[in-house]
Amino acid sequence: MQKCPGATGAGKGYSSISRRGLLQGLGAATAVSACAARPAMAEQYEGPEVLQEATQSPPQTAGVLSSSSLIDEALARLDDICRDIKERSGIPGLAVSVGREGETVFAEGYGLRRIGAAEQVNADTVFQIASCSKSLGATVVASQVEAGLVAWDTPIKTLLPWFELADPWVTEHVSLGDLYSHRSGLPDHGGDDLEDLGYDRRTILERLRLLPLHAFRAHYAYTNFGLTAAAEAVAKAAGQDWADLCAAELYRPLGMDRTSSRYADYRARDNRADGHVPVEGGYQPRYQRQPDAQSPAGGVSSSVHDMARWMALILQGGDFEGQPFIATDALLPAASAQVITAPSFAMDARSSTYGYGFGVGTEPSGRLSLSHSGAFALGVGSNYLMLPSLGLGITVLTNASPSGAGEAISTSFMDLVQYGTITRDWFLAYQPLMAPIVAPVGELVGKTRPAGAQPPKASSSYTGRYANSYFGEAQVVERAGGLFLVLGPDSQESLLEPWDGDSFIYRPRGENAPEGSVSRVAFDAMANGKSEAITIEFLNGNGLGRFTR
């Protein structure tokens, strides 16, 4: 084959050229001019049909093209998708918005704000958004990075001198970015168990030092209170309460008038969706999640109208309504892959990555996506999905425990946008992934008391106070009706039901213990007729569930 002058031989690559020079040299004109004057070459080889201009670098090029008409058609079908998923899932209510090139082009509500009441959901109904809060909070942190108050690599210890982790070296080096990307080494959901017991934010953050650590910056584990510690440090640097900082730096300037990082504001809204949990035959509003302790990680409430305004900011790289709002170089790290969250499980599987409070993925089309889901087992399911290359984003907020409904709507919509068809039944695909979030926990779930179980000893063998440095004190008290376990600063009281000899069960309730959960409580090491210690299975996930008299 005839070569063009100056062309490199096969296998030499571009090792002698800088990456910037390579990308600048990949324009269409360069590619054509190199050999265009050779008619003999043209007779031998007719180049491929050019489907898109070479105006962007290869990492920005999608493998599947979209078009304005595909987006228009997807928008036209979105209402039907929402109604179909709502009916199939049975959830009480949901709201959906779509942002396109800085404009809100779809905003609708469906169903009821609360079962048993007549009020309908609309685009201004306020929902709790659970873990989607992390992305909004990361946007606030980016504003403080631009202001020069902090950097993503600022060690948290320089801002919160009292903050500690189990390893002194990690304590000195763990940064805001480490905590926002869940790579600090803290265990999965570390601190959530303390929140369930009623401890406040400061107490929980102080007790994170007692948790065992995984490898620093080499292990991903989703940790609400690690991220909350980082946000608390940023608020300290700004001299404001976190909720006030969010309102001042993001919500008010963007006109997000129905958005707040305080639970009290959510409860004060007239147009508010209440959370629902699945029960036999449907959903009921049995519980209410109060997430102020982890507000930066899960405490935001918002409407889909407001979320569309925030998406417009992100999709335009920090600009809003044609004006600079947050510098791109401060915001981009948050929306860039910082840690692998799920390595490839097969040779043909894409891995998943996470930025600073943003899920960062690659669509089958080759397009980069930004996304996050939020879930409260006590009655919230939320999701957003953005494709920056198309300037397009969708938010789905629901008032029911996670079932995959939100994810199914957003993914089906983006399928239509990219391929012109829905590639699979996404509701069926997401359902089993969400099921563990609302499933009862405990080794004795579904089991009956063993035949021939031994009776417990006298109540006096078990009653008393038991100490634990992480969880605080546990009390076992005798009341009319039996023995009770008392835990936490709010003295949460649960009946201890005999199981077998010195083992009892209690039935925890809370965000991390959905209805039907069962925990073994084992008394051991009797001395002078009294138990010296108890181990509470539900609290023993990190090996810290043993309490000593």
LINDAPE-V688753 format. One record per residue. N is the residue number from 1. RES is the residue in three letters. PSI is psi in degrees with one decimal (999 if undefined). Layout:
N/RES/PSI
N/RES/PSI
//
This chain:
1/MET/137.6
2/GLN/136.2
3/LYS/151.1
4/CYS/146.5
5/PRO/135.7
6/GLY/-4.9
7/ALA/146.0
8/THR/151.0
9/GLY/158.9
10/ALA/134.3
11/GLY/-12.8
12/LYS/-26.6
13/GLY/-150.5
14/TYR/31.7
15/SER/-23.6
16/SER/0.7
17/ILE/137.7
18/SER/154.7
19/ARG/-41.9
20/ARG/-43.7
21/GLY/-38.4
22/LEU/-48.0
23/LEU/-36.1
24/GLN/-23.5
25/GLY/5.5
26/LEU/16.7
27/GLY/159.3
28/ALA/-36.7
29/ALA/-40.5
30/THR/-45.7
31/ALA/-38.2
32/VAL/-42.0
33/SER/-25.2
34/ALA/-36.2
35/CYS/6.4
36/ALA/-25.7
37/ALA/10.8
38/ARG/89.7
39/PRO/-33.3
40/ALA/-39.4
41/MET/-41.3
42/ALA/-34.9
43/GLU/-34.2
44/GLN/-31.5
45/TYR/118.3
46/GLU/118.7
47/GLY/162.1
48/PRO/155.2
49/GLU/127.8
50/VAL/118.8
51/LEU/-20.2
52/GLN/150.8
53/GLU/146.7
54/ALA/60.2
55/THR/-6.5
56/GLN/159.8
57/SER/156.4
58/PRO/-37.6
59/PRO/-13.4
60/GLN/0.9
61/THR/128.5
62/ALA/149.2
63/GLY/-17.4
64/VAL/126.6
65/LEU/146.9
66/SER/-176.6
67/SER/163.5
68/SER/-36.4
69/SER/-37.9
70/LEU/-41.6
71/ILE/-42.7
72/ASP/-43.1
73/GLU/-37.7
74/ALA/-41.7
75/LEU/-38.2
76/ALA/-27.8
77/ARG/-7.4
78/LEU/-38.8
79/ASP/-43.9
80/ASP/-38.7
81/ILE/-45.9
82/CYS/-45.3
83/ARG/-39.3
84/ASP/-47.4
85/ILE/-36.9
86/LYS/-43.8
87/GLU/-43.9
88/ARG/-36.8
89/SER/-27.8
90/GLY/7.7
91/ILE/150.9
92/PRO/-45.1
93/GLY/158.1
94/LEU/160.6
95/ALA/148.9
96/VAL/138.8
97/SER/152.1
98/VAL/131.0
99/GLY/138.8
100/ARG/116.9
101/GLU/44.3
102/GLY/-1.4
103/GLU/145.8
104/THR/116.3
105/VAL/-5.1
106/PHE/132.2
107/ALA/109.6
108/GLU/154.7
109/GLY/154.8
110/TYR/134.6
111/GLY/-158.5
112/LEU/145.7
113/ARG/-29.3
114/ARG/130.6
115/ILE/133.4
116/GLY/-5.9
117/ALA/161.8
118/ALA/-13.0
119/GLU/132.4
120/GLN/151.3
121/VAL/138.5
122/ASN/-175.9
123/ALA/-12.2
124/ASP/1.0
125/THR/135.4
126/VAL/127.9
127/PHE/152.0
128/GLN/138.9
129/ILE/2.5
130/ALA/-130.0
131/SER/-8.9
132/CYS/-16.2
133/SER/-31.0
134/LYS/-39.4
135/SER/-39.6
136/LEU/-42.5
137/GLY/-38.8
138/ALA/-33.2
139/THR/-39.0
140/VAL/-43.2
141/VAL/-42.0
142/ALA/-36.1
143/SER/-33.5
144/GLN/-26.9
145/VAL/-45.7
146/GLU/-37.8
147/ALA/-10.7
148/GLY/6.6
149/LEU/-33.9
150/VAL/170.1
151/ALA/159.6
152/TRP/-26.2
153/ASP/14.6
154/THR/125.5
155/PRO/132.8
156/ILE/-27.9
157/LYS/-28.6
158/THR/-18.4
159/LEU/-35.8
160/LEU/86.3
161/PRO/-24.1
162/TRP/-8.8
163/PHE/133.3
164/GLU/149.4
165/LEU/175.0
166/ALA/-29.6
167/ASP/122.1
168/PRO/-36.5
169/TRP/-42.7
170/VAL/-41.2
171/THR/-41.8
172/GLU/-25.0
173/HIS/-17.8
174/VAL/132.0
175/SER/172.3
176/LEU/-44.2
177/GLY/-37.9
178/ASP/-42.3
179/LEU/-34.1
180/TYR/-17.0
181/SER/7.2
182/HIS/38.1
183/ARG/23.9
184/SER/-18.1
185/GLY/-12.6
186/LEU/146.8
187/PRO/161.1
188/ASP/124.5
189/HIS/28.2
190/GLY/129.3
191/GLY/-19.4
192/ASP/-33.1
193/ASP/-33.3
194/LEU/-37.8
195/GLU/-41.7
196/ASP/-31.4
197/LEU/-7.0
198/GLY/9.9
199/TYR/150.7
200/ASP/172.8
201/ARG/-49.1
202/ARG/-43.3
203/THR/-43.4
204/ILE/-46.1
205/LEU/-37.1
206/GLU/-32.2
207/ARG/-4.0
208/LEU/-23.3
209/ARG/-17.5
210/LEU/-7.3
211/LEU/141.1
212/PRO/147.4
213/LEU/144.8
214/HIS/-177.3
215/ALA/130.5
216/PHE/128.2
217/ARG/10.9
218/ALA/5.6
219/HIS/126.2
220/TYR/126.7
221/ALA/122.4
222/TYR/116.5
223/THR/102.9
224/ASN/-42.4
225/PHE/-21.0
226/GLY/-47.6
227/LEU/-39.2
228/THR/-37.1
229/ALA/-41.8
230/ALA/-44.5
231/ALA/-39.5
232/GLU/-38.0
233/ALA/-40.5
234/VAL/-42.3
235/ALA/-38.8
236/LYS/-43.2
237/ALA/-34.0
238/ALA/-11.3
239/GLY/28.8
240/GLN/157.2
241/ASP/145.5
242/TRP/-46.9
243/ALA/-38.8
244/ASP/-39.9
245/LEU/-43.5
246/CYS/-44.0
247/ALA/-41.7
248/ALA/-37.4
249/GLU/-20.6
250/LEU/-57.1
251/TYR/-52.3
252/ARG/-46.4
253/PRO/-31.9
254/LEU/-1.2
255/GLY/27.8
256/MET/72.3
257/ASP/-14.6
258/ARG/18.5
259/THR/138.6
260/SER/155.7
261/SER/19.6
262/ARG/133.3
263/TYR/-39.0
264/ALA/-35.3
265/ASP/-40.7
266/TYR/-46.6
267/ARG/-24.5
268/ALA/-10.0
269/ARG/135.0
270/ASP/-41.9
271/ASN/80.4
272/ARG/138.9
273/ALA/128.2
274/ASP/149.3
275/GLY/148.4
276/HIS/147.0
277/VAL/153.7
278/PRO/134.9
279/VAL/168.7
280/GLU/120.5
281/GLY/4.1
282/GLY/-143.9
283/TYR/150.4
284/GLN/147.3
285/PRO/74.7
286/ARG/-26.8
287/TYR/166.8
288/GLN/120.6
289/ARG/126.8
290/GLN/98.0
291/PRO/22.5
292/ASP/-33.9
293/ALA/-34.2
294/GLN/38.4
295/SER/-45.0
296/PRO/-25.9
297/ALA/-26.8
298/GLY/15.2
299/GLY/9.6
300/VAL/142.9
301/SER/144.0
302/SER/172.8
303/SER/163.5
304/VAL/-27.2
305/HIS/-46.1
306/ASP/-40.5
307/MET/-33.2
308/ALA/-34.8
309/ARG/-41.3
310/TRP/-42.4
311/MET/-36.9
312/ALA/-40.4
313/LEU/-46.3
314/ILE/-44.7
315/LEU/-21.8
316/GLN/18.3
317/GLY/26.6
318/GLY/-5.4
319/ASP/154.8
320/PHE/124.5
321/GLU/43.0
322/GLY/3.6
323/GLN/144.8
324/PRO/135.6
325/PHE/-51.4
326/ILE/134.2
327/ALA/137.3
328/THR/-38.6
329/ASP/-16.3
330/ALA/-33.5
331/LEU/-35.7
332/LEU/-41.4
333/PRO/-34.5
334/ALA/-34.4
335/ALA/18.8
336/SER/150.7
337/ALA/124.2
338/GLN/-22.3
339/VAL/144.4
340/ILE/123.3
341/THR/-31.9
342/ALA/101.1
343/PRO/158.3
344/SER/130.2
345/PHE/-5.0
346/ALA/164.1
347/MET/-25.1
348/ASP/14.7
349/ALA/137.2
350/ARG/143.2
351/SER/164.5
352/SER/146.4
353/THR/166.4
354/TYR/142.7
355/GLY/-136.0
356/TYR/87.1
357/GLY/1.2
358/PHE/137.5
359/GLY/131.0
360/VAL/120.5
361/GLY/175.3
362/THR/120.1
363/GLU/156.8
364/PRO/-24.7
365/SER/-13.0
366/GLY/-3.6
367/ARG/140.6
368/LEU/138.9
369/SER/149.0
370/LEU/132.9
371/SER/165.6
372/HIS/147.5
373/SER/155.5
374/GLY/141.5
375/ALA/126.7
376/PHE/123.4
377/ALA/-23.9
378/LEU/5.1
379/GLY/31.9
380/VAL/136.6
381/GLY/121.6
382/SER/159.7
383/ASN/142.7
384/TYR/155.1
385/LEU/125.7
386/MET/142.2
387/LEU/94.7
388/PRO/-31.6
389/SER/-23.0
390/LEU/-0.8
391/GLY/34.5
392/LEU/137.8
393/GLY/151.7
394/ILE/138.8
395/THR/135.8
396/VAL/122.3
397/LEU/133.6
398/THR/157.6
399/ASN/45.2
400/ALA/154.1
401/SER/149.3
402/PRO/130.3
403/SER/-4.6
404/GLY/0.1
405/ALA/-47.3
406/GLY/-46.6
407/GLU/-37.0
408/ALA/-40.6
409/ILE/-49.5
410/SER/-40.3
411/THR/-38.5
412/SER/-42.6
413/PHE/-46.8
414/MET/-27.6
415/ASP/-49.4
416/LEU/-39.7
417/VAL/-40.1
418/GLN/-34.5
419/TYR/-11.3
420/GLY/4.3
421/THR/157.6
422/ILE/120.0
423/THR/-20.3
424/ARG/172.3
425/ASP/96.5
426/TRP/-26.4
427/PHE/-44.1
428/LEU/-31.2
429/ALA/-39.2
430/TYR/-26.3
431/GLN/-52.5
432/PRO/-24.1
433/LEU/-29.3
434/MET/-21.1
435/ALA/-40.1
436/PRO/-24.6
437/ILE/-33.0
438/VAL/7.5
439/ALA/143.1
440/PRO/150.8
441/VAL/156.8
442/GLY/141.5
443/GLU/-15.9
444/LEU/8.6
445/VAL/128.9
446/GLY/1.7
447/LYS/153.7
448/THR/158.2
449/ARG/132.8
450/PRO/144.9
451/ALA/137.2
452/GLY/18.9
453/ALA/141.7
454/GLN/145.3
455/PRO/155.3
456/PRO/165.4
457/LYS/-176.2
458/ALA/146.2
459/SER/-33.3
460/SER/-18.3
461/SER/-20.9
462/TYR/-28.7
463/THR/150.6
464/GLY/-172.7
465/ARG/138.0
466/TYR/136.2
467/ALA/148.7
468/ASN/124.9
469/SER/-29.9
470/TYR/-51.1
471/PHE/-10.9
472/GLY/-161.1
473/GLU/143.0
474/ALA/139.1
475/GLN/142.9
476/VAL/118.2
477/VAL/153.4
478/GLU/129.1
479/ARG/172.0
480/ALA/124.1
481/GLY/-9.0
482/GLY/-160.3
483/LEU/145.3
484/PHE/143.3
485/LEU/129.4
486/VAL/123.9
487/LEU/150.5
488/GLY/168.2
489/PRO/-22.2
490/ASP/7.8
491/SER/53.6
492/GLN/127.0
493/GLU/129.6
494/SER/137.8
495/LEU/134.9
496/LEU/116.6
497/GLU/129.6
498/PRO/138.9
499/TRP/-64.3
500/ASP/108.5
501/GLY/-117.5
502/ASP/11.3
503/SER/136.2
504/PHE/173.7
505/ILE/152.1
506/TYR/162.0
507/ARG/92.8
508/PRO/153.3
509/ARG/138.4
510/GLY/-175.6
511/GLU/-35.4
512/ASN/9.8
513/ALA/79.0
514/PRO/161.9
515/GLU/134.9
516/GLY/-4.4
517/SER/147.1
518/VAL/132.9
519/SER/134.5
520/ARG/138.5
521/VAL/112.7
522/ALA/121.2
523/PHE/141.7
524/ASP/177.6
525/ALA/62.5
526/MET/131.4
527/ALA/127.4
528/ASN/35.2
529/GLY/7.2
530/LYS/144.5
531/SER/138.9
532/GLU/-15.9
533/ALA/158.6
534/ILE/148.0
535/THR/124.0
536/ILE/109.0
537/GLU/-45.5
538/PHE/-29.3
539/LEU/9.0
540/ASN/17.5
541/GLY/-33.2
542/ASN/17.5
543/GLY/18.9
544/LEU/14.6
545/GLY/14.8
546/ARG/128.9
547/PHE/135.6
548/THR/144.0
549/ARG/999
//
